[in-house]
Amino acid sequence: HAEPVLLKLHPLRPWLSPPLLLILAPLIARNIVAVTLDRGVEQASALCTHPLVGHVHLTGSEETATAVRASLDRAGRPHVGITSELGCATPWLLSPGAGSGE
């Protein structure tokens, strides 16, 4: 879809950075994915409201999703879509090919 991804790690899981950087290295090298550590609410708000952002996906609470929507609206970006996995911070890695069923 020609939409690069910025992955901001959960503040309680900075230790995921090294393995994710290794796993995602081919995508990072092609500027398809970038990874950043959590630097707080101001950074997250700046990332979400950046003019190049067209969609935000998040994990967290309904309160977090509501706060992101409010930030986007205040920034004059109500057209930016939001999807969320509320109440969880579970990372998922997707790869091509058939799954094992386990």
C-alpha positions in Angstrom: 0.0 0.0 0.0 3.1 2.3 -0.2 2.7 3.2 3.5 5.8 2.9 5.6 5.5 1.9 9.3 7.0 3.6 12.4 7.0 1.2 15.3 7.1 2.9 18.7 7.9 0.4 21.3 5.8 0.0 24.5 7.5 1.9 27.4 7.8 -1.3 29.4 9.4 -3.2 26.6 12.5 -1.3 25.4 14.4 -4.7 25.5 12.5 -5.7 22.4 14.4 -3.1 20.3 17.5 -5.3 19.6 15.7 -8.4 18.4 13.1 -6.3 16.4 15.9 -4.3 14.8 17.5 -7.6 13.7 14.3 -9.2 12.5 13.1 -6.1 10.7 16.5 -5.1 9.3 15.6 -5.9 5.6 12.5 -3.6 5.9 14.4 -0.9 7.8 17.1 -0.9 5.0 14.4 -0.3 2.4 12.8 2.5 4.5 9.6 0.5 4.9 9.9 0.2 8.7 11.5 2.4 11.3 11.7 1.6 15.1 11.8 4.1 17.9 11.8 3.8 21.7 9.0 5.4 23.7 10.1 9.0 24.7 6.8 10.0 26.4 3.5 11.7 25.5 5.0 14.7 23.7 7.0 12.5 21.3 4.0 10.2 20.7 1.7 13.2 20.0 4.3 14.7 17.6 4.6 11.4 15.7 0.8 10.9 15.5 0.1 14.4 14.3 3.0 14.6 11.8 1.8 15.7 8.3 3.1 12.5 6.7 1.1 10.2 9.0 -2.0 8.8 7.3 -3.0 6.2 9.8 -2.3 5.3 13.5 -2.5 1.9 15.0 -2.0 1.5 18.7 -2.3 -0.8 21.6 -3.5 0.5 25.0 -6.6 1.6 26.6 -9.8 3.2 25.3 -8.5 6.4 27.1 -5.3 6.2 24.9 -7.3 5.8 21.7 -9.5 8.8 22.7 -6.5 10.9 23.5 -4.9 10.1 20.2 -8.1 11.0 18.4 -8.3 14.3 20.3 -4.7 15.1 19.4 -5.3 14.5 15.8 -8.5 16.6 15.8 -6.7 19.5 17.6 -3.9 19.3 15.0 -6.5 19.7 12.2 -6.0 16.1 11.1 -9.4 14.5 11.6 -9.0 12.5 8.4 -6.2 10.4 9.9 -7.6 6.9 10.6 -7.1 5.0 13.9 -7.2 1.3 14.6 -6.4 -0.1 18.0 -5.9 -3.2 20.0 -7.3 -2.0 23.2 -6.0 -3.2 26.6 -3.0 -5.1 25.3 0.6 -4.6 24.3 1.1 -7.9 22.4 3.6 -7.7 19.5 2.8 -9.7 16.4 5.2 -10.6 13.7 3.8 -11.7 10.3 5.7 -13.6 7.7 4.9 -15.1 4.4 4.0 -18.8 4.0 1.8 -21.3 5.7 1.4 -21.4 9.4 2.0 -24.5 11.5 -1.4 -24.3 13.2 0.3 -24.1 16.6 
